[in-house]
Amino acid sequence: MSLRTEDIQAYLLAVELGGIGAAARDMDLSKSVVSKRITDLERELGVSLLQRSTCGVLPTEAGRQYYEQARAAMTQLLQAAQNVSANARELSGELRILAPMSFGMRWLSPLLAEFGRVNPRLHLMIELDDRMGDAESGRHDVAIRITRLGDIGLVARRLGTSRRVLCCSPDYAARAGLPQTLDDVATRACLGYSAASPGQVWAFRDEASGGTAKTLAPRPVFSANNGDVLRDAAVAGHGFAVLPHFIVADDLRAGRLIEVRPGAVPVDDGIFAVYPRSAFGSVKLRALVQFLQQALSPAPWEGQASSDVQAGSQALRVVTAAAS
């Protein structure tokens, strides 16, 4: 049996991307070339791997079994090639990274640019998307996630901590009044993160004891699937929002937003690098994770935390004076 890696790669991409045309675009080849490669692979194996239709392709039962084993084998082949390269200390090849939009634009982008600068033979392929559902598809080597991570069947390395804050504009605080308890928060206009269901539930910990105090599921008056959009809505005075400090640090410092602490603060999120269990043998992935751990711990956006608190206090005094 004679199998060609380019035929196998065409099949793997067709499964992962849901179509031969999508695989062809990803490989920068014509659809007919990719289709022929998959046909040649099926002929060599003596089985049908794909069910083709006008809506796309789906793997047959034999195709699913072959995909799982072939994907693992291809990953091992690529890792072996990297580990025995002529210059083992110089990272090379591709590294496909999926990251959330706001964090990617504000903080990850310059870090990845620096990582690429010191590793000029490494081709970084970065995709920013707040929808993280396809991180397990095999299209990316690593996904950066900001979440309270549960059991997702993948390996996760913690890169740092994302502190979240309950905040609103001074104008909204003057109009609606500042909540004294968490129950008061639920009676105010709130802004909701719609990209994932946990974003619609606000978890708080008691500020004094540090223990989990309560969860709220407010009905939002304004929703978006991106934190920067919610930040803009909060600054415009639409209501209260729970947002990452890395998005609103400048606004807190400038007094455009104030942090509200009604005896409790939102539970922190973790920043994680998530990847398949077989992937951490990759030298380049280990290097990226170690680089980001050093860069994000402690969190660079927390460097002005004391100034943020001071600015928030000053803005609060302005709000109180206006309200009286």
C-alpha positions as CSV (number, residue, x, y, z in Angstrom):
1,M,0.0,0.0,0.0
2,S,1.4,3.4,-1.0
3,L,-0.1,6.4,0.8
4,R,0.8,10.0,0.1
5,T,0.7,12.5,2.9
6,E,-0.8,15.2,0.6
7,D,-3.8,12.9,0.0
8,I,-4.2,12.3,3.7
9,Q,-4.0,16.0,4.4
10,A,-6.6,16.8,1.8
11,Y,-9.0,14.4,3.4
12,L,-8.3,15.6,7.0
13,L,-9.0,19.2,6.0
14,A,-12.2,18.3,4.1
15,V,-13.5,16.7,7.3
16,E,-12.5,19.5,9.5
17,L,-13.7,22.3,7.3
18,G,-16.9,20.5,6.2
19,G,-16.3,20.5,2.4
20,I,-13.9,19.9,-0.4
21,G,-14.1,23.5,-1.6
22,A,-13.2,24.8,1.9
23,A,-10.2,22.4,2.0
24,A,-9.1,23.6,-1.4
25,R,-9.1,27.2,-0.3
26,D,-7.2,26.4,2.8
27,M,-4.5,24.5,0.8
28,D,-4.5,27.1,-2.0
29,L,-5.4,24.4,-4.6
30,S,-8.2,23.9,-7.0
31,K,-11.3,22.0,-5.9
32,S,-10.6,19.4,-8.6
33,V,-7.1,18.7,-7.3
34,V,-8.3,18.2,-3.8
35,S,-11.2,16.0,-4.9
36,K,-8.8,13.8,-6.9
37,R,-6.4,13.5,-3.9
38,I,-9.3,12.2,-1.7
39,T,-10.5,9.9,-4.5
40,D,-6.9,8.5,-4.8
41,L,-6.8,7.9,-1.1
42,E,-10.1,6.1,-1.1
43,R,-9.0,3.9,-4.0
44,E,-5.7,3.1,-2.2
45,L,-7.6,2.2,1.0
46,G,-10.4,0.4,-0.8
47,V,-13.1,2.1,1.2
48,S,-15.4,5.1,0.8
49,L,-14.3,7.8,3.3
50,L,-16.8,10.6,2.5
51,Q,-20.5,11.0,1.8
52,R,-20.7,13.8,-0.8
53,S,-23.8,16.0,-1.3
54,T,-24.6,19.5,-2.4
55,C,-24.5,20.6,1.2
56,G,-21.0,19.4,1.8
57,V,-19.3,16.2,2.9
58,L,-19.6,13.9,5.9
59,P,-17.3,11.1,6.8
60,T,-18.6,7.6,6.5
61,E,-18.2,5.2,9.5
62,A,-14.9,4.0,8.1
63,G,-14.0,7.6,7.4
64,R,-14.5,8.7,11.0
65,Q,-12.3,5.9,12.2
66,Y,-9.6,6.7,9.7
67,Y,-9.8,10.4,10.5
68,E,-9.2,10.0,14.2
69,Q,-6.2,7.7,13.7
70,A,-4.8,9.6,10.7
71,R,-5.0,13.0,12.5
72,A,-3.1,11.6,15.5
73,A,-0.5,10.0,13.2
74,M,0.0,13.2,11.2
75,T,0.4,15.2,14.4
76,Q,3.1,12.8,15.5
77,L,4.9,13.0,12.1
78,L,4.9,16.8,12.2
79,Q,6.3,16.8,15.8
80,A,8.9,14.2,14.9
81,A,10.1,16.4,12.0
82,Q,10.3,19.5,14.2
83,N,12.2,17.7,16.9
84,V,14.9,16.4,14.6
85,S,15.3,19.5,12.4
86,A,18.8,20.6,11.6
87,N,18.5,23.6,13.9
88,A,16.5,22.2,16.8
89,R,16.8,25.5,18.8
90,E,15.2,27.6,16.1
91,L,11.5,27.2,15.9
92,S,10.0,26.7,12.4
93,G,6.9,25.6,10.6
94,E,3.3,26.8,11.3
95,L,1.6,27.6,14.6
96,R,-2.2,28.2,14.3
97,I,-3.6,30.3,17.2
98,L,-7.2,31.0,18.0
99,A,-7.9,33.8,20.4
100,P,-10.8,36.1,21.6
101,M,-11.2,39.4,19.7
102,S,-10.8,42.0,22.4
103,F,-8.0,40.3,24.3
104,G,-6.3,39.5,21.0
105,M,-6.4,43.1,19.8
106,R,-5.5,44.8,23.0
107,W,-2.9,42.6,24.6
108,L,-2.1,39.4,22.7
109,S,-1.3,41.0,19.4
110,P,1.9,42.8,20.5
111,L,3.0,39.7,22.5
112,L,2.6,37.5,19.4
113,A,4.4,40.0,17.3
114,E,7.4,39.9,19.7
115,F,7.3,36.1,19.8
116,G,7.3,36.1,16.0
117,R,10.2,38.6,15.9
118,V,12.5,36.3,18.0
119,N,11.4,33.3,16.0
120,P,11.6,34.5,12.3
121,R,11.3,31.0,10.8
122,L,8.0,30.4,12.6
123,H,4.9,31.2,10.6
124,L,2.2,32.4,13.1
125,M,-1.4,32.1,11.8
126,I,-3.7,34.0,14.2
127,E,-7.4,34.0,14.1
128,L,-9.5,36.3,16.4
129,D,-13.0,35.2,17.1
130,D,-15.1,35.5,20.3
131,R,-16.9,32.3,19.3
132,M,-14.7,29.5,20.7
133,G,-16.8,26.5,19.8
134,D,-14.5,25.1,17.1
135,A,-11.3,25.0,19.2
136,E,-11.5,21.2,19.2
137,S,-11.9,20.9,15.4
138,G,-8.2,20.5,14.7
139,R,-8.0,23.7,12.6
140,H,-5.9,25.3,15.3
141,D,-2.9,24.2,17.3
142,V,-3.9,26.2,20.4
143,A,-6.8,28.3,21.5
144,I,-6.5,31.1,24.0
145,R,-9.5,31.1,26.3
146,I,-10.6,33.4,29.1
147,T,-13.1,31.5,31.2
148,R,-13.7,29.5,34.3
149,L,-12.6,26.3,32.6
150,G,-14.5,23.1,33.1
151,D,-13.7,19.6,31.9
152,I,-13.6,19.9,28.1
153,G,-11.4,16.9,27.3
154,L,-8.4,19.0,26.3
155,V,-5.2,20.0,27.9
156,A,-5.2,23.5,29.4
157,R,-2.2,25.5,30.7
158,R,-2.9,28.5,32.8
159,L,-1.3,31.7,31.4
160,G,-2.7,34.2,33.9
161,T,-5.7,35.7,35.6
162,S,-8.4,38.0,34.2
163,R,-9.9,40.1,36.9
164,R,-13.5,41.1,36.2
165,V,-15.2,44.3,37.4
166,L,-18.8,45.4,37.9
167,C,-18.9,48.9,36.4
168,C,-21.1,51.6,35.0
169,S,-20.7,55.2,33.8
170,P,-20.9,58.1,36.3
171,D,-23.9,59.4,34.4
172,Y,-25.8,56.1,34.8
173,A,-24.9,56.0,38.5
174,A,-26.2,59.5,39.0
175,R,-29.5,58.6,37.3
176,A,-30.1,55.1,38.8
177,G,-28.2,55.2,42.0
178,L,-25.4,52.9,43.1
179,P,-26.5,49.4,44.4
180,Q,-25.7,48.6,48.0
181,T,-26.2,44.9,47.7
182,L,-26.1,42.2,44.9
183,D,-29.9,42.1,45.0
184,D,-29.9,45.8,44.1
185,V,-27.8,45.1,41.1
186,A,-30.5,42.8,39.6
187,T,-33.0,45.7,39.7
188,R,-30.8,47.9,37.5
189,A,-30.3,47.9,33.8
190,C,-27.6,45.4,32.9
191,L,-25.6,44.6,29.8
192,G,-25.1,40.9,28.8
193,Y,-22.4,39.0,27.0
194,S,-24.1,36.8,24.4
195,A,-21.3,34.7,23.0
196,A,-21.6,32.0,25.6
197,S,-24.2,31.1,28.2
198,P,-21.9,31.6,31.2
199,G,-21.7,35.2,30.1
200,Q,-25.4,35.6,31.0
201,V,-24.7,34.6,34.6
202,W,-22.7,36.8,36.9
203,A,-20.8,35.0,39.7
204,F,-19.6,37.1,42.7
205,R,-17.4,36.3,45.7
206,D,-17.8,38.0,49.0
207,E,-15.3,40.8,49.2
208,A,-14.5,40.3,52.9
209,S,-14.2,36.5,53.1
210,G,-13.3,35.7,49.5
211,G,-15.9,33.0,49.4
212,T,-18.5,32.7,46.6
213,A,-21.4,34.9,47.5
214,K,-24.0,34.6,44.9
215,T,-24.8,34.3,41.2
216,L,-27.1,36.7,39.3
217,A,-28.8,36.1,35.9
218,P,-30.0,39.6,35.1
219,R,-32.2,40.2,32.1
220,P,-30.0,42.4,29.9
221,V,-31.3,45.6,28.2
222,F,-28.3,45.5,25.8
223,S,-26.5,42.4,24.6
224,A,-23.4,41.8,22.5
225,N,-21.0,39.0,21.7
226,N,-17.9,41.2,22.2
227,G,-16.6,42.9,25.3
228,D,-15.5,46.1,23.6
229,V,-19.1,46.7,22.3
230,L,-20.4,46.2,25.9
231,R,-17.7,48.6,27.1
232,D,-18.9,51.2,24.7
233,A,-22.5,50.7,25.9
234,A,-21.5,51.0,29.5
235,V,-19.5,54.2,28.8
236,A,-22.6,55.6,27.0
237,G,-24.7,55.0,30.2
238,H,-26.8,52.0,29.2
239,G,-26.4,50.3,32.6
240,F,-24.2,48.0,34.6
241,A,-21.7,45.5,33.0
242,V,-19.4,42.9,34.3
243,L,-16.3,43.2,32.1
244,P,-12.6,42.1,32.1
245,H,-10.3,44.7,33.7
246,F,-8.1,44.4,30.6
247,I,-10.9,46.0,28.6
248,V,-11.9,48.8,31.0
249,A,-8.7,49.7,32.8
250,D,-8.2,52.9,30.8
251,D,-11.8,53.9,31.3
252,L,-11.6,53.4,35.1
253,R,-8.4,55.4,35.2
254,A,-9.9,58.2,33.2
255,G,-13.2,58.2,35.1
256,R,-15.4,57.3,32.1
257,L,-16.4,54.2,34.1
258,I,-16.5,53.6,37.9
259,E,-16.1,50.2,39.6
260,V,-19.0,49.2,41.8
261,R,-18.5,46.9,44.8
262,P,-21.7,46.2,46.6
263,G,-20.0,44.0,49.2
264,A,-18.9,41.5,46.5
265,V,-16.8,41.4,43.4
266,P,-17.1,39.3,40.3
267,V,-15.2,35.9,40.3
268,D,-12.0,36.0,38.3
269,D,-11.6,34.2,35.0
270,G,-8.5,32.3,34.1
271,I,-6.5,32.8,30.9
272,F,-5.7,29.4,29.4
273,A,-3.9,27.9,26.4
274,V,-6.0,25.0,25.3
275,Y,-5.0,22.2,22.9
276,P,-5.4,18.5,22.2
277,R,-3.7,16.1,24.6
278,S,-1.2,15.0,22.0
279,A,0.0,18.5,21.1
280,F,2.1,19.5,24.0
281,G,5.0,17.4,22.6
282,S,5.4,20.2,20.1
283,V,8.5,22.3,20.8
284,K,7.0,25.5,19.3
285,L,3.8,25.1,21.3
286,R,5.7,24.7,24.6
287,A,7.8,27.7,23.7
288,L,4.7,29.9,23.1
289,V,3.0,28.8,26.3
290,Q,6.1,29.5,28.4
291,F,6.5,32.9,26.6
292,L,2.9,33.9,27.3
293,Q,3.0,32.7,30.9
294,Q,6.0,35.0,31.6
295,A,4.3,37.9,29.8
296,L,0.9,37.6,31.4
297,S,1.8,36.8,35.0
298,P,1.5,39.2,36.6
299,A,-1.1,40.8,34.3
300,P,0.3,43.9,32.6
301,W,-3.0,45.7,32.6
302,E,-3.1,45.5,36.4
303,G,0.0,47.7,36.7
304,Q,-2.1,50.8,37.4
305,A,-4.6,49.2,39.7
306,S,-4.1,51.7,42.5
307,S,-4.7,54.5,40.1
308,D,-7.8,52.9,38.8
309,V,-9.3,52.7,42.3
310,Q,-8.4,56.3,42.9
311,A,-9.9,57.5,39.7
312,G,-13.1,55.5,40.4
313,S,-13.3,57.1,43.9
314,Q,-12.9,60.6,42.4
315,A,-15.6,59.9,39.8
316,L,-17.9,58.5,42.5
317,R,-17.6,61.7,44.5
318,V,-18.6,63.6,41.4
319,V,-21.6,61.4,41.0
320,T,-22.6,61.8,44.6
321,A,-22.3,65.6,44.3
322,A,-24.4,65.7,41.1
323,A,-27.1,63.4,42.6
324,S,-27.4,65.6,45.7
